Amino acid sequence: MEKQSVVAVIDYGMGNLHSVAKALEHAAGDNTKVVVTSDPAVIDGADRVLLPGVGAIRDCIGEMYKQGLVPVIRKAMAEKPFLAICVGIQSLMSHSEENGGVDCLNHFAGNALFFGDDHKDKDGSKLKVPHMGWNQVKHTIDHPLWAGIEDNARFYFVHSYYVVPENKAEVAGTCEYGHEFCVALARDNVFAVQFHPEKSHKDGLQLYKNFIHWDGKP
């Protein structure tokens, strides 16, 4: 019998872990076990690691350090297929301007910026912040995690900050909301998205399925 693959969903007290785990389990099949955990040893022993996140970035980063998870997160990003979602993508940047400015994990060089209280569309009409609801995602690179997902497929967003990476070659997907901005980053075995796959119906489940079968190669 084939050995079960283990996906660790990191529980650091920030994220709707139940819905993420359920979506992963739905996409996984019998040969994959999904474990929600804050145990560094379990995370280290997993085949794949998912970093979720909701809420304010200062709280997210603070809890990662407080619970002693930063070393095992860094190790996982160096060694195995790793997916970050929602505030998870912002936590991988160098810095965020949220909460008066917060230093993040610095895996991707760049910043998370606020859309602004007076965010406008190209025609000058005011846009609501947070950016909330369905929006099209344009693929900017060919990547295994986009397999079976059409270019410009719609995903579900809830966020007031967006990432601006220094290295544009690391941008894997973009979206339009007043202006074009990055919603997916990829380098080696790490992939990160701003949207919520677990709330994005069949395309979100397909992305999770792709992650479960991904060997970590671009």
Secondary structure per residue as TSV (DSSP state, phi and psi in degrees):
chain	resnum	aa	ss	phi	psi
A	1	M	-	360.0	137.8
A	2	E	-	-67.3	137.5
A	3	K	-	-65.3	138.0
A	4	Q	-	-68.2	134.4
A	5	S	E	-84.4	143.3
A	6	V	E	-114.4	127.3
A	7	V	E	-108.2	120.5
A	8	A	E	-95.8	123.5
A	9	V	E	-98.2	116.1
A	10	I	E	-73.9	122.7
A	11	D	-	-102.2	102.4
A	12	Y	S	-119.5	23.1
A	13	G	S	85.2	8.4
A	14	M	-	-133.1	100.5
A	15	G	S	145.1	152.7
A	16	N	-	-84.3	78.3
A	17	L	H	-68.9	-31.0
A	18	H	H	-62.1	-48.8
A	19	S	H	-69.0	-34.7
A	20	V	H	-65.4	-47.8
A	21	A	H	-62.7	-41.7
A	22	K	H	-64.0	-42.1
A	23	A	H	-64.9	-41.3
A	24	L	H	-62.4	-44.9
A	25	E	H	-62.0	-38.6
A	26	H	H	-64.1	-36.8
A	27	A	H	-82.8	-16.8
A	28	A	H	-81.3	-46.5
A	29	G	-	86.1	-176.3
A	30	D	T	-73.8	-24.6
A	31	N	T	-88.7	8.3
A	32	T	E	-127.3	131.3
A	33	K	E	-107.3	128.8
A	34	V	E	-102.4	124.0
A	35	V	E	-123.2	121.7
A	36	V	E	-89.6	120.0
A	37	T	E	-151.4	150.1
A	38	S	-	-114.6	9.8
A	39	D	-	-86.4	113.9
A	40	P	H	-55.1	-34.5
A	41	A	H	-67.1	-38.6
A	42	V	H	-68.9	-42.9
A	43	I	H	-61.2	-44.8
A	44	D	H	-64.3	-32.2
A	45	G	H	-86.0	-8.6
A	46	A	-	-73.1	157.0
A	47	D	S	-81.1	-31.7
A	48	R	E	-141.1	153.1
A	49	V	E	-132.5	134.7
A	50	L	E	-118.2	130.1
A	51	L	E	-109.3	107.5
A	52	P	-	-88.1	-173.6
A	53	G	-	171.3	133.4
A	54	V	-	-139.0	162.4
A	55	G	S	94.0	-160.2
A	56	A	-	-85.0	142.3
A	57	I	H	-64.6	-36.0
A	58	R	H	-60.6	-41.6
A	59	D	H	-65.6	-42.6
A	60	C	H	-60.1	-54.6
A	61	I	H	-63.4	-40.6
A	62	G	H	-59.7	-43.3
A	63	E	H	-69.0	-36.1
A	64	M	H	-59.8	-44.2
A	65	Y	H	-71.1	-43.3
A	66	K	H	-60.1	-37.6
A	67	Q	T	-90.3	4.7
A	68	G	T	69.9	28.0
A	69	L	-	-94.4	-13.3
A	70	V	H	-60.6	-44.4
A	71	P	H	-59.7	-42.5
A	72	V	H	-73.4	-30.3
A	73	I	H	-64.7	-46.5
A	74	R	H	-62.0	-41.0
A	75	K	H	-63.7	-43.8
A	76	A	H	-62.4	-40.6
A	77	M	H	-66.2	-22.8
A	78	A	H	-86.7	-18.9
A	79	E	H	-123.2	-24.8
A	80	K	S	-144.9	166.0
A	81	P	-	-55.3	127.3
A	82	F	E	-136.5	127.9
A	83	L	E	-124.5	129.7
A	84	A	E	-115.3	140.4
A	85	I	E	-129.3	150.0
A	86	C	T	53.7	-122.4
A	87	V	H	-62.1	-19.0
A	88	G	H	-54.9	-40.1
A	89	I	H	-66.4	-39.1
A	90	Q	H	-66.6	-34.2
A	91	S	H	-67.9	-19.7
A	92	L	T	-85.9	-5.8
A	93	M	E	-80.1	172.3
A	94	S	E	-68.3	-38.9
A	95	H	E	-157.1	152.2
A	96	S	E	-128.1	142.2
A	97	E	-	-86.7	1.4
A	98	E	G	-67.5	153.5
A	99	N	G	56.8	33.6
A	100	G	G	80.5	5.4
A	101	G	-	108.8	121.1
A	102	V	E	-136.3	129.9
A	103	D	E	-76.1	132.7
A	104	C	-	-107.3	-157.8
A	105	L	-	-82.8	-13.6
A	106	N	-	63.3	33.9
A	107	H	S	-77.3	-41.0
A	108	F	E	-109.6	125.0
A	109	A	E	-67.7	131.0
A	110	G	E	142.7	-175.9
A	111	N	E	-127.8	158.8
A	112	A	E	-103.9	123.2
A	113	L	E	-114.6	151.7
A	114	F	E	-81.1	136.2
A	115	F	-	-59.8	-33.9
A	116	G	-	106.3	150.7
A	117	D	T	-72.7	-18.5
A	118	D	T	-118.9	44.5
A	119	H	-	-71.3	131.6
A	120	K	B	-126.9	152.0
A	121	D	-	-76.4	171.8
A	122	K	T	-63.9	-22.9
A	123	D	T	-88.6	4.2
A	124	G	S	91.9	-5.8
A	125	S	-	-76.6	145.1
A	126	K	B	-72.9	137.3
A	127	L	-	-109.9	143.0
A	128	K	-	-72.5	140.3
A	129	V	S	-126.0	125.7
A	130	P	S	-69.3	154.4
A	131	H	E	-70.0	113.1
A	132	M	E	-135.1	129.7
A	133	G	E	122.6	-162.5
A	134	W	E	-88.3	139.9
A	135	N	E	-150.7	153.4
A	136	Q	E	-77.6	141.0
A	137	V	E	-115.1	121.8
A	138	K	E	-92.7	128.6
A	139	H	E	-77.4	127.2
A	140	T	S	-104.0	-11.5
A	141	I	S	-139.7	161.0
A	142	D	-	-86.4	122.0
A	143	H	-	-143.1	146.4
A	144	P	G	-55.7	-29.6
A	145	L	G	-75.8	-11.5
A	146	W	G	-91.9	-1.2
A	147	A	T	-57.0	131.6
A	148	G	T	75.0	5.9
A	149	I	-	-115.3	122.1
A	150	E	-	-68.2	145.2
A	151	D	T	-58.9	139.3
A	152	N	T	70.2	18.5
A	153	A	E	-63.9	155.4
A	154	R	E	-97.4	136.0
A	155	F	E	-128.0	162.1
A	156	Y	E	-98.4	130.3
A	157	F	E	-120.8	146.7
A	158	V	E	-147.5	101.6
A	159	H	E	-165.5	153.1
A	160	S	S	-111.6	-11.5
A	161	Y	E	-120.5	149.9
A	162	Y	E	-136.0	152.0
A	163	V	E	-90.5	143.3
A	164	V	E	-127.4	93.9
A	165	P	E	-76.6	148.2
A	166	E	S	-71.5	-37.2
A	167	N	-	-95.3	103.5
A	168	K	G	-65.9	-19.9
A	169	A	G	-68.1	-16.1
A	170	E	G	-87.2	-6.7
A	171	V	E	-73.5	124.2
A	172	A	E	-107.0	-16.1
A	173	G	E	-163.1	149.5
A	174	T	E	-133.2	167.4
A	175	C	E	-144.2	158.7
A	176	E	E	-112.3	123.7
A	177	Y	S	-151.9	87.0
A	178	G	S	84.5	-44.4
A	179	H	S	-151.5	165.7
A	180	E	E	-74.1	136.0
A	181	F	E	-144.3	161.0
A	182	C	E	-76.3	132.2
A	183	V	E	-125.4	-0.6
A	184	A	E	-149.8	137.3
A	185	L	E	-126.0	145.3
A	186	A	E	-145.1	133.1
A	187	R	E	-152.1	122.6
A	188	D	T	53.4	-119.3
A	189	N	T	-93.5	9.9
A	190	V	E	-113.0	131.1
A	191	F	E	-131.6	138.1
A	192	A	E	-141.0	139.6
A	193	V	E	-132.1	148.4
A	194	Q	S	-82.1	-29.6
A	195	F	S	-80.6	174.8
A	196	H	B	-103.1	100.3
A	197	P	G	-59.2	-36.7
A	198	E	G	-68.1	-13.5
A	199	K	G	-109.2	9.5
A	200	S	S	-111.1	27.8
A	201	H	H	53.5	-137.5
A	202	K	H	-66.2	-35.3
A	203	D	H	-72.8	-34.0
A	204	G	H	-66.4	-41.8
A	205	L	H	-65.0	-36.3
A	206	Q	H	-64.4	-40.2
A	207	L	H	-62.8	-42.3
A	208	Y	H	-64.1	-40.7
A	209	K	H	-61.7	-42.8
A	210	N	H	-61.0	-40.8
A	211	F	H	-63.4	-42.7
A	212	I	H	-62.0	-30.1
A	213	H	H	-101.1	0.3
A	214	W	-	-76.2	136.2
A	215	D	-	-91.6	3.3
A	216	G	S	88.3	4.6
A	217	K	-	-97.8	140.9
A	218	P	-	-60.6	360.0
